[in-house]
Amino acid sequence: MAKICGILLFVTLILAILHTSSSEGQLKTVRHKREWIVPPHRLRENVDYTYRDYIAKIRSDEETRMSIRYSLAGHGASLPPENLFTVDSKTGLVRIHGLLDREKTSIYYLQGMAKFLNGRRAEKDIELRIVVEDENDCAPVFNQTIGAVYEWSSTATFATTAIATDADQEGTLHAKIAYSIVKQHPEEMFYINPQTGGLYVMKNALDREKHDTYTLIVKGTDMNGAVDGNSGTGTVTISILDVNDNIPTLKSAYYECSVEENTVNVEVVRIQAIDMDQKYTDNWLAVFTIVSGNEAGYFSISTDNKTNEGIVILKKVD
């Protein structure tokens, strides 16, 4: 019995050794492929990297046993702007041949390719992503801004918003704009919110009959208004809207006229009204009435909307 057990133990040991040897052989045949790219550092716009031997490197594991040829595809390589990035077909070294502009292209998506001399792919294509870092090279830009506010508006009444845009990277200080007023004409009547660009009435003294339009020069400075920030200016035009704050008067206190007897529906006289409110609006247009002297109803009076004159008409005769 002991002899049989010894034989079984020996066989089991042999099988275990064979299994171990087989497993090690299998492990030795597995080739752990490593990532075949050395990624570039983040590249800053407007910086000259053309003097560098390379900014990135692609390499295939197959290089150790067969000849490989490398190439790049994508915008910036095989597509416009073509040949901004190139790769040495033998070494896999990626070079750059110009300055980068983040405002034109913020990320370049390239594909690195490795092929055998017969054209067969040695590796699966891999993405080479080149991120362009922003620098503060853009100044704020304003569009023409217009606004309006009623005369005699109270202090802090909103008039309009001056908005500037900055092409630098959104969400950074490079695009954070602080606003200020450089000049106001014909007098200083508005203030600005430095963070929003909102323009507000500074004092309750706007009089359309004195000035019906204000022109402001506003400035936007990035870096949240820092002294070393980039600045741009724009023009804001604010119209002063009319309110009915003027009493109409008559050009003359006395009018003399005559009319032929036995005629009706003829114009007797025109009475000119003067009103300093905005012309051709309800605030300017007078409404005429005959207060006395027309108890018999001989006359009627109406308004000429174009001239603001009262037109007296003879309506009937005895």
C-alpha positions as CSV (number, residue, x, y, z in Angstrom):
1,M,0.0,0.0,0.0
2,A,2.8,2.4,0.9
3,K,4.5,1.7,-2.5
4,I,1.3,2.5,-4.4
5,C,0.9,5.8,-2.4
6,G,4.5,6.7,-3.2
7,I,4.0,6.1,-6.9
8,L,0.8,8.3,-6.9
9,L,2.7,11.1,-5.0
10,F,5.5,10.9,-7.6
11,V,3.1,11.1,-10.5
12,T,1.3,14.0,-8.9
13,L,4.6,15.8,-8.4
14,I,5.6,15.3,-12.0
15,L,2.2,16.6,-13.2
16,A,2.6,19.7,-11.0
17,I,6.0,20.4,-12.4
18,L,4.8,20.0,-16.0
19,H,1.9,22.3,-15.3
20,T,4.2,24.9,-13.8
21,S,6.6,24.7,-16.7
22,S,3.8,25.0,-19.2
23,S,2.4,28.1,-17.4
24,E,5.8,29.8,-17.4
25,G,6.2,29.0,-21.0
26,Q,2.9,30.6,-21.8
27,L,3.7,33.7,-19.7
28,K,7.0,34.0,-21.5
29,T,5.2,34.1,-24.9
30,V,3.0,37.1,-23.8
31,R,4.4,40.5,-25.1
32,H,3.2,43.3,-22.8
33,K,2.8,46.1,-25.3
34,R,3.5,49.5,-23.8
35,E,1.9,52.8,-24.8
36,W,3.8,53.8,-28.0
37,I,3.7,57.6,-27.5
38,V,5.6,60.2,-25.5
39,P,3.0,63.0,-25.2
40,P,3.9,66.6,-25.6
41,H,3.9,69.2,-22.9
42,R,1.1,71.7,-23.1
43,L,2.2,74.2,-25.6
44,R,1.6,78.0,-25.2
45,E,0.4,80.1,-28.0
46,N,2.8,82.7,-29.5
47,V,5.8,80.7,-28.2
48,D,8.5,79.6,-30.6
49,Y,9.0,75.8,-30.3
50,T,10.5,75.3,-33.7
51,Y,14.0,75.2,-32.4
52,R,13.3,72.1,-30.4
53,D,14.4,68.7,-31.7
54,Y,10.9,67.4,-31.0
55,I,7.8,68.2,-29.0
56,A,6.5,64.6,-28.8
57,K,7.6,61.1,-29.8
58,I,5.8,58.0,-31.2
59,R,7.4,54.6,-31.2
60,S,6.2,51.1,-31.9
61,D,7.3,47.9,-30.0
62,E,7.6,46.3,-33.4
63,E,10.6,48.5,-34.0
64,T,12.8,46.0,-32.2
65,R,12.3,43.3,-34.9
66,M,11.1,45.0,-38.1
67,S,11.5,48.3,-39.9
68,I,8.7,50.8,-39.1
69,R,7.6,54.0,-40.8
70,Y,5.7,56.7,-38.9
71,S,3.2,59.3,-40.1
72,L,0.7,61.8,-38.7
73,A,-2.9,62.6,-39.9
74,G,-5.4,65.2,-38.9
75,H,-5.8,69.0,-39.0
76,G,-2.3,70.5,-38.5
77,A,-0.6,67.5,-40.2
78,S,-2.2,66.0,-43.3
79,L,-5.1,68.5,-43.2
80,P,-5.0,72.4,-43.1
81,P,-3.0,73.9,-41.7
82,E,-0.9,71.2,-43.3
83,N,2.6,70.4,-42.0
84,L,2.3,72.5,-38.9
85,F,3.2,69.3,-37.2
86,T,5.5,66.7,-38.8
87,V,7.0,63.4,-37.7
88,D,10.3,61.8,-38.7
89,S,9.2,58.7,-40.5
90,K,12.1,56.7,-39.0
91,T,12.6,58.0,-35.5
92,G,9.0,59.0,-34.7
93,L,10.0,62.4,-33.4
94,V,7.2,65.0,-33.8
95,R,8.2,68.6,-34.6
96,I,6.4,71.9,-34.8
97,H,7.0,74.4,-37.6
98,G,5.1,77.5,-36.6
99,L,3.5,79.6,-33.8
100,L,0.2,78.5,-32.3
101,D,-2.8,80.7,-31.9
102,R,-5.3,79.5,-29.3
103,E,-8.0,81.8,-30.6
104,K,-7.9,80.0,-34.0
105,T,-7.4,76.4,-32.7
106,S,-7.4,75.5,-29.0
107,I,-6.7,71.7,-29.5
108,Y,-5.2,69.7,-32.3
109,Y,-6.4,66.2,-32.6
110,L,-3.8,64.2,-34.5
111,Q,-3.5,60.4,-35.2
112,G,-0.1,58.8,-35.0
113,M,0.4,55.8,-37.4
114,A,3.0,53.1,-37.5
115,K,3.3,50.9,-40.6
116,F,5.6,48.2,-41.8
117,L,7.5,48.7,-45.0
118,N,4.8,46.7,-46.9
119,G,2.2,49.2,-45.7
120,R,0.6,46.9,-43.1
121,R,-0.2,48.6,-39.8
122,A,2.1,47.7,-37.0
123,E,-0.1,49.2,-34.3
124,K,-3.6,50.6,-33.8
125,D,-3.6,54.3,-34.6
126,I,-3.3,56.4,-31.4
127,E,-4.5,59.9,-30.7
128,L,-2.0,62.6,-30.2
129,R,-3.8,65.6,-28.6
130,I,-1.9,68.9,-28.5
131,V,-3.5,71.4,-26.2
132,V,-2.7,75.1,-26.8
133,E,-2.5,77.1,-23.6
134,D,-3.8,80.7,-23.5
135,E,-1.9,83.8,-23.0
136,N,-3.4,87.3,-22.6
137,D,-3.0,88.5,-26.1
138,C,-6.5,89.8,-26.9
139,A,-8.1,93.1,-25.9
140,P,-11.8,93.6,-25.1
141,V,-13.9,94.6,-28.1
142,F,-17.2,96.6,-27.9
143,N,-20.1,96.7,-30.3
144,Q,-22.0,100.0,-30.8
145,T,-24.3,100.3,-27.8
146,I,-27.5,102.4,-27.6
147,G,-29.9,103.0,-24.7
148,A,-32.7,105.3,-23.6
149,V,-34.1,106.7,-20.3
150,Y,-36.8,109.2,-19.5
151,E,-35.9,112.7,-18.5
152,W,-36.1,113.4,-14.8
153,S,-35.6,109.7,-14.0
154,S,-34.6,109.0,-10.5
155,T,-31.0,108.2,-9.4
156,A,-29.9,104.6,-10.2
157,T,-32.5,104.2,-13.0
158,F,-31.1,101.7,-15.5
159,A,-30.3,103.0,-19.0
160,T,-28.4,100.3,-20.9
161,T,-25.5,97.8,-20.7
162,A,-22.2,98.2,-22.4
163,I,-20.9,94.7,-23.2
164,A,-17.3,93.9,-24.4
165,T,-16.1,90.5,-25.5
166,D,-12.6,89.1,-25.1
167,A,-11.3,86.2,-27.4
168,D,-9.0,84.9,-24.7
169,Q,-9.9,81.8,-22.8
170,E,-13.3,82.0,-21.2
171,G,-13.5,81.6,-17.4
172,T,-10.0,82.9,-16.9
173,L,-8.7,86.4,-15.8
174,H,-7.6,86.8,-19.4
175,A,-11.2,87.3,-20.3
176,K,-12.5,88.8,-17.0
177,I,-13.5,92.4,-17.9
178,A,-13.8,95.4,-15.6
179,Y,-15.7,98.5,-17.0
180,S,-15.2,102.2,-16.5
181,I,-16.3,105.4,-18.1
182,V,-13.6,107.5,-19.9
183,K,-15.7,110.4,-21.0
184,Q,-19.3,111.7,-21.0
185,H,-20.7,114.4,-23.3
186,P,-22.2,117.0,-22.9
187,E,-22.0,116.5,-19.1
188,E,-21.6,113.7,-16.5
189,M,-24.9,112.2,-15.8
190,F,-24.3,108.4,-15.7
191,Y,-22.3,105.9,-13.8
192,I,-21.3,102.3,-14.7
193,N,-21.2,99.0,-12.8
194,P,-17.6,97.9,-13.2
195,Q,-18.5,94.2,-13.2
196,T,-21.6,94.1,-15.5
197,G,-21.2,97.2,-17.6
198,G,-24.7,98.4,-16.6
199,L,-25.2,102.2,-17.0
200,Y,-27.4,104.0,-14.6
201,V,-28.6,107.6,-14.0
202,M,-26.3,109.4,-11.6
203,K,-28.6,112.2,-10.6
204,N,-32.2,113.3,-11.1
205,A,-31.4,116.1,-13.5
206,L,-31.9,114.8,-17.0
207,D,-33.8,117.4,-19.1
208,R,-34.6,116.5,-22.7
209,E,-35.3,120.1,-23.6
210,K,-31.7,120.8,-22.5
211,H,-29.9,117.8,-23.9
212,D,-31.7,115.0,-25.8
213,T,-28.7,112.7,-26.3
214,Y,-25.6,111.7,-24.3
215,T,-22.5,110.1,-25.7
216,L,-20.2,108.1,-23.4
217,I,-16.8,106.5,-24.1
218,V,-16.5,103.4,-22.0
219,K,-13.5,101.2,-21.4
220,G,-13.1,97.5,-20.7
221,T,-9.9,96.1,-19.2
222,D,-9.3,92.4,-18.9
223,M,-7.5,90.8,-15.9
224,N,-10.4,92.2,-14.0
225,G,-9.1,95.7,-14.4
226,A,-5.5,95.1,-13.5
227,V,-3.0,97.8,-14.5
228,D,-1.2,95.3,-16.8
229,G,-4.5,94.2,-18.4
230,N,-5.4,94.8,-22.1
231,S,-8.0,97.5,-22.7
232,G,-10.5,98.5,-25.4
233,T,-13.0,101.3,-25.7
234,G,-16.5,101.7,-27.2
235,T,-19.1,104.3,-27.7
236,V,-22.5,104.4,-25.9
237,T,-25.3,106.6,-27.1
238,I,-28.2,107.2,-24.6
239,S,-31.3,109.0,-25.8
240,I,-33.4,111.0,-23.3
241,L,-37.1,110.3,-23.7
242,D,-39.7,113.0,-23.4
243,V,-42.1,113.4,-20.6
244,N,-45.0,115.9,-20.6
245,D,-43.3,118.5,-18.4
246,N,-44.0,121.7,-20.5
247,I,-47.1,123.8,-20.5
248,P,-48.3,124.9,-24.0
249,T,-48.5,128.6,-24.7
250,L,-50.0,130.7,-27.5
251,K,-47.7,132.5,-29.9
252,S,-50.0,135.6,-29.6
253,A,-52.5,136.6,-27.0
254,Y,-54.6,138.5,-29.5
255,Y,-55.9,137.5,-33.0
256,E,-58.0,139.7,-35.3
257,C,-59.8,138.2,-38.3
258,S,-62.7,138.7,-40.7
259,V,-65.0,136.6,-42.8
260,E,-67.4,137.2,-45.6
261,E,-71.1,137.2,-44.7
262,N,-73.3,134.3,-45.6
263,T,-70.4,131.8,-45.9
264,V,-70.0,128.7,-43.9
265,N,-67.3,126.0,-43.3
266,V,-64.5,128.4,-44.0
267,E,-61.3,128.9,-42.1
268,V,-61.4,132.0,-40.0
269,V,-58.0,132.0,-38.3
270,R,-55.1,129.8,-37.2
271,I,-53.8,130.1,-33.6
272,Q,-50.3,128.9,-33.1
273,A,-49.5,126.8,-30.0
274,I,-45.9,126.6,-28.6
275,D,-44.9,123.5,-26.6
276,M,-41.3,122.6,-25.7
277,D,-42.0,118.9,-25.4
278,Q,-41.0,116.6,-28.3
279,K,-42.5,117.5,-31.6
280,Y,-45.2,115.4,-33.1
281,T,-45.9,113.5,-29.9
282,D,-49.0,113.7,-27.7
283,N,-46.9,115.7,-25.2
284,W,-46.4,118.4,-27.8
285,L,-49.8,118.3,-29.6
286,A,-52.2,120.9,-28.2
287,V,-56.0,120.4,-27.7
288,F,-57.8,123.6,-28.4
289,T,-61.2,124.6,-26.9
290,I,-63.3,127.8,-27.2
291,V,-63.8,128.9,-23.6
292,S,-66.3,131.8,-24.3
293,G,-67.9,133.8,-27.0
294,N,-69.2,130.8,-28.9
295,E,-72.4,130.2,-26.9
296,A,-74.4,130.2,-30.2
297,G,-72.1,127.6,-31.7
298,Y,-71.1,129.6,-34.7
299,F,-67.5,128.4,-34.6
300,S,-65.6,125.2,-34.1
301,I,-61.9,124.7,-33.5
302,S,-59.6,121.7,-34.3
303,T,-55.8,121.0,-34.2
304,D,-53.5,120.8,-37.2
305,N,-51.3,117.8,-36.2
306,K,-48.4,119.0,-38.4
307,T,-48.1,122.6,-37.2
308,N,-49.8,122.4,-33.8
309,E,-52.1,125.2,-34.8
310,G,-55.7,125.7,-33.7
311,I,-58.0,126.1,-36.8
312,V,-61.1,128.2,-36.2
313,I,-63.9,127.3,-38.6
314,L,-67.2,129.2,-39.2
315,K,-69.9,126.5,-38.9
316,K,-73.1,128.4,-39.4
317,V,-74.7,131.8,-39.9
318,D,-78.0,133.3,-38.8
